[in-house]
Amino acid sequence: MIIKTDSDVKRAPYVPGKDNWCFHKVEGCRGLKLRVLPGGKKVFFLRYRTEDGRQRAYSWKGDARDYTLKAVVDEAMGLIRAVNRGQDPKAEPAPVTRKTVKDLCETFLERYAKVYRKSWANDAAEIRLHILPTLGGVIAEDLSTGQILDWHNSLAHYPRTANKVMQLLGRILVLAAEWGEVPSDVPARVAAVKPFDTPSRDRWLRKAEVVRLFEAVDRTATIPANASKDSDQSKAVAFLTARGSLSVSEVASELGIPKPKVAILLAGLVKQGRIQRVDRGVYGPLPVGDPWTETYNLYPRAVLYLLFLTALRKGELLPLRWNQVDLERGRISLEMTKAGESQERVLSPTAVEIFKVLEKHKRGPFVFPSSTGKSGHLSSVTAFWEKVRDDAGLQGVTLHDFRRSAASWMAQAGASALVLQRALGHKTIAASLIYSRMAAEPVEQAVSQLADTFQRVREEARGKVVAFPEGGQR
């Protein structure tokens, strides 16, 4: 009997054949048959040959009368197509590998971050430092909201970092779900955790703070890079910088440590060249001379100056190459910015002078070369910055506050939000509106005004304008 309809499946009789087996062919699908057992049970099965010539049979579970003929035929045709592609429907399925969070992080970096994100190295560092130590070995699909909450809370002492890495984890899981590596409900477990409240940062440097900060920068021109960064010493330098000449007793009272210990500490600072002895038992800050005749800490000092004078991001300034700097036109070309595009930035005359000093010490393609890192350029000025910041008594100030301060100073000088957008490299004007209201000013005038204000404030405090004479690199 040829099976053509569902009714034929129900009517198909048991007709004993060889070895008492009873088969009926199904129309429209070669190899598909209906088997009728002596007890009346009916089963669909498909005969096929594998790529290596073995004959195999695939059977449908349960009684054939529980299926529609069309559904069985359609499924059988799909199996035949799979066989023609070299697959074996009866083969044991490959074991399912349950991915860990570490596996997903590695896939994210290779498949997405390194391809699409300029700052992928930052992602890799955040993953290594904050995600993998706690969650790396967890099976991703078993990751619970409670585990994520506990992990997030463990980073509560750094709330901004905690929120940032949780957002990164969420992005990793969203992409993993899109790629079929975890169930689609897993990313929602991250979204269920409330981030910490972190008020927006609006810190910018006042004029007196800038004077104090760059005096501390200039003092490092005569201090070796390996000078002591002991906290008591830094506090003493900062205190003398802010208050002027003081006695040992006054410094001891401020620091809250015994007078004999302070006397030894101040004597050590004099030997390091960080303060001066004014009189017996009286010490004061060093007089600020011309910092560019000495070249200790030349590159980190120049970085701090240029971060303020150019309003560049640290990640834009440190990898800068000389072929991106046009000193004749006073321009810097940035190949790829945070806005995702190449940009040209304007240099003030003061910034150009600093670049000319650096050009005299040029060694290689990078403006800020380094022989210790893999990149070939200076990748961090954190240690230098923290010492300078502490010496200036500006704890809590960050390097990114330079960019915010530069924008605020330009806005106070009358630069419009449109000009700030160009000067800062913002993708949209909205980010610049926090610094200024609309008013027409050219970009060149805005950055020049920044440099002029910078020079004037320091001149008022020190009695002379900063010069940038030549000097030999030590």
Beta strands, then each sheet from edge to edge (+ up, - down):
strand 1: 2-3
strand 2: 23-26
strand 3: 32-36
strand 4: 42-49
strand 5: 55-59
strand 6: 246-247
strand 7: 275-279
strand 8: 282-285
strand 9: 325-326
strand 10: 331-334
strand 11: 343-346
sheet 1: 1+ 2+ 3- 4+ 5-
sheet 2: 6+ 8- 7+
sheet 3: 9+ 10- 11+
end
